[in-house]
Amino acid sequence: MNAFLKGAALALGIVFSAVASAEVEVNINEADADTLASQLTGVGQSRAMAIIEHRETHGPFQAVDELTAVSGIGNSTLDANRDRLAVD
């Protein structure tokens, strides 16, 4: 393989790697339990169900910080996921 093709292959690899590692945004007002559990660090099925129960009981979250009102979700879980959380 010539130098041009090696360079092009390397550039494509970098682009595909960046796309694959991009974090998924999770809307905590719309996501189902499977999405919450699979996309959020420290959130399993029971905590995902607690998030859904909280929003059904208290209405939609106005800010991601309100997630700590859910039983089992503390500041460390919120901080681990903050960059990928959305409320709208």
N, C-alpha and C positions, 0 to 999 in steps of 0.2 A: 504494500500500500504506500502510495507516495505521501509526502509531507502534507499536501493540501487535504487529501482525504482523511488523514489521521487528525488533522486540526478540525475539520468539519465534523468528524465523528465525536471528537471530544466536546465540541461546542453543543452538539445535539444532546449528548449525554448529560451535560450540565443543565440544559434547559429542561429536559424530561425529569431530571432529579428534582429540580426546583418546583416543578408543577406537582409532582407526586408528593412532596413533603409539605405543600401548602396546607394550612390548617383549615378545617371546615368550620364555618360559622354555624352555631346552633342557636336557634330562636327558642328560648325557654318558654315562650307563650304559645308556641305552635307545635313543638317537637313531641313525638310520641315517646313512650317509655323505652322502646328498643333503640331509638336514635339517641336519647339522653344517655342511656347506659353504655352504648358503644362508642360515643363520641366524646364523653366527658371523663376526665381522670378522676378516680375516686368515687364514681357514681355507678352503682350496680342497679339491678332491677328494683330492689326495694326502695332505694333513694329516688330513683326515677319516678316510681309510682307516687312517692311522697311529694315530689315536685308537682306532678299533675294534680294530685288531690288538693294541694295548697292553692294552685291557681284556679281550680274549679270552685273552691270554697271562698277564696278571698278576691277573686278577680285576677286579671292579668298583672304581671310584674311591671312596674313602672321603671325600674332600674335594676341592673344586674346585682347590685349590692343587696337587694331585697331577698335574694336567694338564701341568705343566711337565716331567714325566718323559718325555713323548712327544717324540720327535725333531721339531724344527721348531717347537715351541710354547715360546715364552719368556715372560718376565714381561710384556712389552708386549702380547703377544697375550692372555694371561690377564687382564691389567688392562682391556683394551678390551672384554672380554666378561664380566667377573666378575658384573655385575648381572643377567645373564640365564642364568647357569649353575646347574644343580642336579645333585645326585648321587642323589636319591631322589624 
